[in-house]
Amino acid sequence: MSKDRPGIIASITGAIFKLNGDVADLNQSVLCNYLSMILSVSFPENVNKEDLIAAISHIETECRFEVSIKEISPEEEKVQPPEETYIMTVQGPNRGGLVHGISQFCYDYNINILDLVTTLKDDQYTMALQLDLKNCTVSLKQIQEALEEYSKQSGQNVMMQHSDIFQVTNEVTFH
């Protein structure tokens, strides 16, 4: 994480490249002018955490990078993303507890949130969630009915659809 500026991704991936690292996955976002980035990277066996931290600390920048490194076991690397995902959108007037309410709804039905993006503009709050329903405790029909009730009670417009349908009808894409 760092205060945002042009070139951060190039600098970080350049440090990784110099250590013969291979970036498999990268997710970055800027919020309140701070960039946060999560990377999945493999390195030769002779490269350790200290080598990577040293390489990143030598990047010339006005704002220090905050770095956290987690080594992933080979078993954890083999976990595949779900084959089918759903997209839920939530829109309505801003008020406290919106993210909590929808995340609690997902928890109550054992729905895993894979990705969550929120925006607030002109007192209108919008959420887009990528969901994994494979361990859901009820049928899709029951979820849709519960979402209709939740939508009425919360005053939010809540819609859930298969990610394939969402991607065909919207310009926003999730990985």
Buried (B, 14 or more C-beta within 10 A) or exposed (E): BBBBEEEBBEBBBEBBEEBEBEBEEBEEEEEEEEBEBEBEBEBEEEBEEEBBBEBBEEBEBEEEBEEEEEEEEEEEEEEEEBEEBBBBBBBBEEEEEBBEBBBEBBEEBEBBBBEBEBEEEEEEBBBBBBBBBEEBEBEEEEBEEBBEEBBEEBEBEBBBBBBEEBBEEEEEEBE
